[in-house]
Amino acid sequence: MGIGIPNVHKAWAWYRKNLTMDVPVFEEAATAELMLPYTGGKPHDRHAILAMNMQGGGGFEIWQYTSRTPVACSFEPKLGDIGINICKIKSPNVSRAFANFDKTYLVSKQVETTPNGLKHFFVKDPYHNYFQIIESAEWFQDRGDTTGGVYGAILGVSDIEKSIAFYSTILGYDKVEWQGEGKYEDFLSLKSGKSNFKRAILSHSKPRKGGFSPLLGQTQLELVQNMDEKGQKIYEGRYWGDLGFIHLCFDVIGMKALQEECEAAGHPFTVDSANSFDMGEAAGHFSYIEDPDGTLIEFVETHKIAILKKIGWYLDLRKRDALKPLPRWMLKSMGLNRNKG
């Protein structure tokens, strides 16, 4: 999950303390030269940190403009507005996570239950980004933490059936865990949560593949369409990288084949690094597409990654079978880079 924030190091300190996103994959200050379609046609300087939780789940790309002041949304986004509304964070024990969470940042007054039976609650960070702490039974390892990494997202959409088709076809979210329309008690703590919604919870029918699949695990996307009022575009008139959830990122294999598939589906790459893009401690090939509402989806084919920075151990993934998972001991070694501060 890409998160645009005003101060990268203060934000990471909060995410380490409250969501145990404490293992840095890379940290780099550089110029974003390839995102011109979304940065006003000009390159801009930025500072970024990619952080993981080694219990399992996806990471945060914590992102700060340094050549300009990042711009906040001109209105307070509400559930069903167009874009990434909420980041899902997996938890092995939702009740204990709720009891232990800093009350300053709790949005929910109690643990709720999704329509498909999962316990969850909502929190927000100091920058007004909302997170859903939701139960999961799938873990890479047990470190005793009450939260893991990114489990997916809640997305505001304008046409839920069109979005279901998009995420099923291109991203493989082909299993509808639950779908319905109405008012939902577990949304009541959110702005516009009393509205009528079309709602669909999607997951994968097939196991994930690739080097990092044991760590990243299964994910889910939840689509919400507000039936009482038209959703506003959260990033209308703003740049990629401005404050808020800026993109959903997916680890992929075979970028060229994926490009052809996206073009055939009517969603061509809008940004393409074309070959290996060096980010200092990591490198890869990245690209972007837009979902039917213009929400940005990033694809990253990883070429190089730090396993243990202290001894200079970097892994070149181009020299191995891309579909084969990395050994668990190797992935666990990344946890030795943990920042506990």
Secondary structure as a PSIPRED ss2 file (coil, helix, strand):
# PSIPRED VFORMAT (PSIPRED V4.0)

   1 M C   1.000  0.000  0.000
   2 G E   0.000  0.000  1.000
   3 I E   0.000  0.000  1.000
   4 G E   0.000  0.000  1.000
   5 I C   1.000  0.000  0.000
   6 P C   1.000  0.000  0.000
   7 N C   1.000  0.000  0.000
   8 V H   0.000  1.000  0.000
   9 H H   0.000  1.000  0.000
  10 K H   0.000  1.000  0.000
  11 A H   0.000  1.000  0.000
  12 W H   0.000  1.000  0.000
  13 A H   0.000  1.000  0.000
  14 W H   0.000  1.000  0.000
  15 Y H   0.000  1.000  0.000
  16 R H   0.000  1.000  0.000
  17 K H   0.000  1.000  0.000
  18 N H   0.000  1.000  0.000
  19 L H   0.000  1.000  0.000
  20 T C   1.000  0.000  0.000
  21 M C   1.000  0.000  0.000
  22 D C   1.000  0.000  0.000
  23 V E   0.000  0.000  1.000
  24 P E   0.000  0.000  1.000
  25 V E   0.000  0.000  1.000
  26 F E   0.000  0.000  1.000
  27 E E   0.000  0.000  1.000
  28 E E   0.000  0.000  1.000
  29 A E   0.000  0.000  1.000
  30 A E   0.000  0.000  1.000
  31 T E   0.000  0.000  1.000
  32 A E   0.000  0.000  1.000
  33 E C   1.000  0.000  0.000
  34 L C   1.000  0.000  0.000
  35 M C   1.000  0.000  0.000
  36 L H   0.000  1.000  0.000
  37 P H   0.000  1.000  0.000
  38 Y H   0.000  1.000  0.000
  39 T C   1.000  0.000  0.000
  40 G C   1.000  0.000  0.000
  41 G C   1.000  0.000  0.000
  42 K C   1.000  0.000  0.000
  43 P C   1.000  0.000  0.000
  44 H E   0.000  0.000  1.000
  45 D E   0.000  0.000  1.000
  46 R E   0.000  0.000  1.000
  47 H E   0.000  0.000  1.000
  48 A E   0.000  0.000  1.000
  49 I E   0.000  0.000  1.000
  50 L E   0.000  0.000  1.000
  51 A E   0.000  0.000  1.000
  52 M E   0.000  0.000  1.000
  53 N C   1.000  0.000  0.000
  54 M C   1.000  0.000  0.000
  55 Q C   1.000  0.000  0.000
  56 G C   1.000  0.000  0.000
  57 G C   1.000  0.000  0.000
  58 G E   0.000  0.000  1.000
  59 G C   1.000  0.000  0.000
  60 F E   0.000  0.000  1.000
  61 E E   0.000  0.000  1.000
  62 I E   0.000  0.000  1.000
  63 W E   0.000  0.000  1.000
  64 Q E   0.000  0.000  1.000
  65 Y E   0.000  0.000  1.000
  66 T C   1.000  0.000  0.000
  67 S C   1.000  0.000  0.000
  68 R C   1.000  0.000  0.000
  69 T C   1.000  0.000  0.000
  70 P C   1.000  0.000  0.000
  71 V C   1.000  0.000  0.000
  72 A C   1.000  0.000  0.000
  73 C C   1.000  0.000  0.000
  74 S C   1.000  0.000  0.000
  75 F C   1.000  0.000  0.000
  76 E C   1.000  0.000  0.000
  77 P C   1.000  0.000  0.000
  78 K C   1.000  0.000  0.000
  79 L C   1.000  0.000  0.000
  80 G C   1.000  0.000  0.000
  81 D C   1.000  0.000  0.000
  82 I E   0.000  0.000  1.000
  83 G E   0.000  0.000  1.000
  84 I E   0.000  0.000  1.000
  85 N E   0.000  0.000  1.000
  86 I E   0.000  0.000  1.000
  87 C E   0.000  0.000  1.000
  88 K E   0.000  0.000  1.000
  89 I E   0.000  0.000  1.000
  90 K E   0.000  0.000  1.000
  91 S E   0.000  0.000  1.000
  92 P C   1.000  0.000  0.000
  93 N C   1.000  0.000  0.000
  94 V H   0.000  1.000  0.000
  95 S H   0.000  1.000  0.000
  96 R H   0.000  1.000  0.000
  97 A H   0.000  1.000  0.000
  98 F H   0.000  1.000  0.000
  99 A H   0.000  1.000  0.000
 100 N H   0.000  1.000  0.000
 101 F C   1.000  0.000  0.000
 102 D C   1.000  0.000  0.000
 103 K H   0.000  1.000  0.000
 104 T H   0.000  1.000  0.000
 105 Y H   0.000  1.000  0.000
 106 L E   0.000  0.000  1.000
 107 V C   1.000  0.000  0.000
 108 S C   1.000  0.000  0.000
 109 K C   1.000  0.000  0.000
 110 Q C   1.000  0.000  0.000
 111 V C   1.000  0.000  0.000
 112 E E   0.000  0.000  1.000
 113 T E   0.000  0.000  1.000
 114 T C   1.000  0.000  0.000
 115 P C   1.000  0.000  0.000
 116 N C   1.000  0.000  0.000
 117 G C   1.000  0.000  0.000
 118 L C   1.000  0.000  0.000
 119 K E   0.000  0.000  1.000
 120 H E   0.000  0.000  1.000
 121 F E   0.000  0.000  1.000
 122 F E   0.000  0.000  1.000
 123 V E   0.000  0.000  1.000
 124 K E   0.000  0.000  1.000
 125 D C   1.000  0.000  0.000
 126 P C   1.000  0.000  0.000
 127 Y C   1.000  0.000  0.000
 128 H C   1.000  0.000  0.000
 129 N C   1.000  0.000  0.000
 130 Y E   0.000  0.000  1.000
 131 F E   0.000  0.000  1.000
 132 Q E   0.000  0.000  1.000
 133 I E   0.000  0.000  1.000
 134 I E   0.000  0.000  1.000
 135 E E   0.000  0.000  1.000
 136 S C   1.000  0.000  0.000
 137 A C   1.000  0.000  0.000
 138 E C   1.000  0.000  0.000
 139 W C   1.000  0.000  0.000
 140 F C   1.000  0.000  0.000
 141 Q C   1.000  0.000  0.000
 142 D C   1.000  0.000  0.000
 143 R C   1.000  0.000  0.000
 144 G C   1.000  0.000  0.000
 145 D C   1.000  0.000  0.000
 146 T C   1.000  0.000  0.000
 147 T C   1.000  0.000  0.000
 148 G C   1.000  0.000  0.000
 149 G C   1.000  0.000  0.000
 150 V E   0.000  0.000  1.000
 151 Y E   0.000  0.000  1.000
 152 G E   0.000  0.000  1.000
 153 A E   0.000  0.000  1.000
 154 I E   0.000  0.000  1.000
 155 L E   0.000  0.000  1.000
 156 G E   0.000  0.000  1.000
 157 V C   1.000  0.000  0.000
 158 S C   1.000  0.000  0.000
 159 D C   1.000  0.000  0.000
 160 I H   0.000  1.000  0.000
 161 E H   0.000  1.000  0.000
 162 K H   0.000  1.000  0.000
 163 S H   0.000  1.000  0.000
 164 I H   0.000  1.000  0.000
 165 A H   0.000  1.000  0.000
 166 F H   0.000  1.000  0.000
 167 Y H   0.000  1.000  0.000
 168 S H   0.000  1.000  0.000
 169 T H   0.000  1.000  0.000
 170 I C   1.000  0.000  0.000
 171 L C   1.000  0.000  0.000
 172 G C   1.000  0.000  0.000
 173 Y C   1.000  0.000  0.000
 174 D C   1.000  0.000  0.000
 175 K E   0.000  0.000  1.000
 176 V E   0.000  0.000  1.000
 177 E E   0.000  0.000  1.000
 178 W E   0.000  0.000  1.000
 179 Q E   0.000  0.000  1.000
 180 G E   0.000  0.000  1.000
 181 E E   0.000  0.000  1.000
 182 G E   0.000  0.000  1.000
 183 K C   1.000  0.000  0.000
 184 Y C   1.000  0.000  0.000
 185 E H   0.000  1.000  0.000
 186 D H   0.000  1.000  0.000
 187 F H   0.000  1.000  0.000
 188 L C   1.000  0.000  0.000
 189 S C   1.000  0.000  0.000
 190 L C   1.000  0.000  0.000
 191 K C   1.000  0.000  0.000
 192 S C   1.000  0.000  0.000
 193 G C   1.000  0.000  0.000
 194 K C   1.000  0.000  0.000
 195 S C   1.000  0.000  0.000
 196 N C   1.000  0.000  0.000
 197 F E   0.000  0.000  1.000
 198 K E   0.000  0.000  1.000
 199 R E   0.000  0.000  1.000
 200 A E   0.000  0.000  1.000
 201 I E   0.000  0.000  1.000
 202 L E   0.000  0.000  1.000
 203 S E   0.000  0.000  1.000
 204 H C   1.000  0.000  0.000
 205 S C   1.000  0.000  0.000
 206 K C   1.000  0.000  0.000
 207 P C   1.000  0.000  0.000
 208 R C   1.000  0.000  0.000
 209 K C   1.000  0.000  0.000
 210 G C   1.000  0.000  0.000
 211 G C   1.000  0.000  0.000
 212 F C   1.000  0.000  0.000
 213 S H   0.000  1.000  0.000
 214 P H   0.000  1.000  0.000
 215 L H   0.000  1.000  0.000
 216 L H   0.000  1.000  0.000
 217 G C   1.000  0.000  0.000
 218 Q C   1.000  0.000  0.000
 219 T C   1.000  0.000  0.000
 220 Q E   0.000  0.000  1.000
 221 L E   0.000  0.000  1.000
 222 E E   0.000  0.000  1.000
 223 L E   0.000  0.000  1.000
 224 V E   0.000  0.000  1.000
 225 Q E   0.000  0.000  1.000
 226 N E   0.000  0.000  1.000
 227 M C   1.000  0.000  0.000
 228 D C   1.000  0.000  0.000
 229 E C   1.000  0.000  0.000
 230 K C   1.000  0.000  0.000
 231 G C   1.000  0.000  0.000
 232 Q C   1.000  0.000  0.000
 233 K E   0.000  0.000  1.000
 234 I C   1.000  0.000  0.000
 235 Y C   1.000  0.000  0.000
 236 E C   1.000  0.000  0.000
 237 G C   1.000  0.000  0.000
 238 R C   1.000  0.000  0.000
 239 Y C   1.000  0.000  0.000
 240 W C   1.000  0.000  0.000
 241 G C   1.000  0.000  0.000
 242 D C   1.000  0.000  0.000
 243 L C   1.000  0.000  0.000
 244 G E   0.000  0.000  1.000
 245 F E   0.000  0.000  1.000
 246 I E   0.000  0.000  1.000
 247 H E   0.000  0.000  1.000
 248 L E   0.000  0.000  1.000
 249 C E   0.000  0.000  1.000
 250 F E   0.000  0.000  1.000
 251 D E   0.000  0.000  1.000
 252 V C   1.000  0.000  0.000
 253 I C   1.000  0.000  0.000
 254 G C   1.000  0.000  0.000
 255 M H   0.000  1.000  0.000
 256 K H   0.000  1.000  0.000
 257 A H   0.000  1.000  0.000
 258 L H   0.000  1.000  0.000
 259 Q H   0.000  1.000  0.000
 260 E H   0.000  1.000  0.000
 261 E H   0.000  1.000  0.000
 262 C H   0.000  1.000  0.000
 263 E H   0.000  1.000  0.000
 264 A H   0.000  1.000  0.000
 265 A C   1.000  0.000  0.000
 266 G C   1.000  0.000  0.000
 267 H C   1.000  0.000  0.000
 268 P C   1.000  0.000  0.000
 269 F C   1.000  0.000  0.000
 270 T C   1.000  0.000  0.000
 271 V E   0.000  0.000  1.000
 272 D E   0.000  0.000  1.000
 273 S C   1.000  0.000  0.000
 274 A C   1.000  0.000  0.000
 275 N C   1.000  0.000  0.000
 276 S C   1.000  0.000  0.000
 277 F E   0.000  0.000  1.000
 278 D E   0.000  0.000  1.000
 279 M C   1.000  0.000  0.000
 280 G C   1.000  0.000  0.000
 281 E C   1.000  0.000  0.000
 282 A C   1.000  0.000  0.000
 283 A E   0.000  0.000  1.000
 284 G E   0.000  0.000  1.000
 285 H E   0.000  0.000  1.000
 286 F E   0.000  0.000  1.000
 287 S E   0.000  0.000  1.000
 288 Y E   0.000  0.000  1.000
 289 I E   0.000  0.000  1.000
 290 E E   0.000  0.000  1.000
 291 D C   1.000  0.000  0.000
 292 P C   1.000  0.000  0.000
 293 D C   1.000  0.000  0.000
 294 G C   1.000  0.000  0.000
 295 T C   1.000  0.000  0.000
 296 L E   0.000  0.000  1.000
 297 I E   0.000  0.000  1.000
 298 E E   0.000  0.000  1.000
 299 F E   0.000  0.000  1.000
 300 V E   0.000  0.000  1.000
 301 E E   0.000  0.000  1.000
 302 T E   0.000  0.000  1.000
 303 H E   0.000  0.000  1.000
 304 K E   0.000  0.000  1.000
 305 I E   0.000  0.000  1.000
 306 A E   0.000  0.000  1.000
 307 I E   0.000  0.000  1.000
 308 L E   0.000  0.000  1.000
 309 K H   0.000  1.000  0.000
 310 K H   0.000  1.000  0.000
 311 I H   0.000  1.000  0.000
 312 G C   1.000  0.000  0.000
 313 W E   0.000  0.000  1.000
 314 Y E   0.000  0.000  1.000
 315 L E   0.000  0.000  1.000
 316 D E   0.000  0.000  1.000
 317 L H   0.000  1.000  0.000
 318 R H   0.000  1.000  0.000
 319 K H   0.000  1.000  0.000
 320 R C   1.000  0.000  0.000
 321 D C   1.000  0.000  0.000
 322 A C   1.000  0.000  0.000
 323 L C   1.000  0.000  0.000
 324 K C   1.000  0.000  0.000
 325 P C   1.000  0.000  0.000
 326 L C   1.000  0.000  0.000
 327 P C   1.000  0.000  0.000
 328 R H   0.000  1.000  0.000
 329 W H   0.000  1.000  0.000
 330 M H   0.000  1.000  0.000
 331 L H   0.000  1.000  0.000
 332 K H   0.000  1.000  0.000
 333 S H   0.000  1.000  0.000
 334 M H   0.000  1.000  0.000
 335 G H   0.000  1.000  0.000
 336 L H   0.000  1.000  0.000
 337 N H   0.000  1.000  0.000
 338 R C   1.000  0.000  0.000
 339 N C   1.000  0.000  0.000
 340 K C   1.000  0.000  0.000
 341 G C   1.000  0.000  0.000
